[in-house]
Structure formats: C-alpha cells, structure tokens
Amino acid sequence: MRKFEADRTTKYGSLEKGLKDATEQTARLATSTEGLRALMDNSRARGQWGERMADDILRASGLQEGVQYRKNRALDTGTGRPDFTFLLPRARSSTWT
C-alpha cells in the first residue's frame, strides 16, 4: 500500500508540474498573440512590417539595394513614391507598392 501511495504521489507531482508548465506556456503565447494583434491593428505598423519582410526576402534572394532595387524613393516623374523600384536593364524600371 505504501509503495502504491508513493507511486501515486510521484505521478501526481509529475502531472501537476506538466499542467503548470502548460499553463505558463499558454500565458506566454497569449501575451505574444495580443502583442501581434495590437501590431496588426495599426495600419502604419502593418505597412512597415510588410516592407521589412519584402526587403528581407529581396536580400535573401541575393538582390542588393541600390544595385537591383531602390526602396521608398520618389519617381523622377513626380507621380508617387513606391515602396520598391526594381532597376531593370536599359533604364527600364518597375515599381511595386
């Protein structure tokens, strides 16, 4: 009976620790999720995040700013300011916002 009680106590303690760890991880996840939700609610922050992700992808692809593309530069025509302008051969450019 004592062995059974000791075994039960050990298993209960292990279960209690597992539940406590899961509760703490859930709380951290909720905090992170709330922070992300708050960030995505702000359209300006969302736009900055999108530009950063696009820039990271371009750099990871081996493109260099100022060589293959420019970012946030006004067009010579004065018609706007795209997020990215891709520099193409023979003075042809493509813009992306």
Secondary structure as GFF3:
##gff-version 3
##sequence-region A 1 97
A	DSSP	alpha_helix	2	41	.	.	.	ID=ss1
A	DSSP	alpha_helix	43	60	.	.	.	ID=ss2
A	DSSP	beta_strand	69	71	.	.	.	ID=ss3
A	DSSP	beta_strand	84	88	.	.	.	ID=ss4
A	DSSP	beta_strand	92	96	.	.	.	ID=ss5
###
